[in-house]
Amino acid sequence: MPVPSREEVLTQVDRMCASRELLGKRTLTKLLRYIVGQVLDGHPVKEQIIGIEVYDKFADWNPHGDSAVRVAMAKLRKSVKAY
């Protein structure tokens, strides 16, 4: 099976974000697009960086005391699975 191109992956992400499972869920679609972009660019996906980049947390934000990213990831996994 051939590896999809960046454009193909991003097109699929657009489809997913427009689906009934994610349509109107701005935070989850922002999270999905961020994660896919990081992976495509070869960058690690880390909870603290997601909190800062996606959820506008302060640079000294501690993910151990705030489960916002973990909760959002669980919701995103559920939506992707339903898709």
C-alpha positions, 0 to 999 in steps of 0.5 A, spaced: 500 500 500 503 506 497 504 512 503 499 517 501 502 524 499 501 530 504 496 533 500 492 527 500 492 526 508 490 534 508 484 532 504 482 527 508 483 531 514 478 536 511 473 531 509 473 528 517 472 536 519 466 537 515 463 530 517 457 530 522 462 527 527 466 533 527 462 539 524 461 545 528 466 542 533 472 547 532 476 545 538 477 538 536 478 540 528 483 545 531 486 539 535 486 534 529 489 539 524 494 541 529 496 533 530 496 531 523 500 538 521 506 536 526 506 529 524 507 531 517 512 536 519 516 530 523 515 534 529 513 530 536 506 531 539 506 532 546 501 534 551 504 540 553 506 543 547 498 542 544 496 545 551 500 551 549 499 551 541 492 549 541 489 551 547 493 558 548 495 555 555 501 559 558 508 557 557 509 554 564 502 550 564 503 544 567 499 538 564 499 534 570 494 539 574 490 540 568 487 535 564 484 539 558 488 536 553 487 529 555 479 530 555 480 533 548 484 527 546 479 522 548 473 526 545 477 526 538 479 519 538 471 518 539 469 522 534 475 519 529 472 512 531 465 514 529 467 517 523 
